[in-house]
């Protein structure tokens, strides 16, 4: 199930990026070559960019590939690395939990507000915030569990 969800997120990220690229390209062609700019393409590209960004956050959390400064981590002993990983996972969990809560509120409040040119609910645009934060929350909890297991195995004297 986890693998299926990861593939779905990857596919959705590719689709949103491709759609965003197509919207921008179409806008350039229509504006500069045909002299008749599209009214809706900038807005759709902006919303697809938001979705693509949040989906990228989920992918980076899953692959543990966020940018980081690792100089401190490299200098710590294994127990210190595990404690640092646990602290990072707890911080990520807290941040994601806040975004789930407030993102859901923002999406709900804007469900009856329509976008300017697309006539789509802004709630659809904002729905990605709590959805992505929930996915990141699951990854952060898994990271915390891994760090705790590493700490407990170190305590028991396992290599």
Order of alpha helices (4+ residues) and beta strands (2+ residues): alpha-alpha-alpha-alpha-alpha
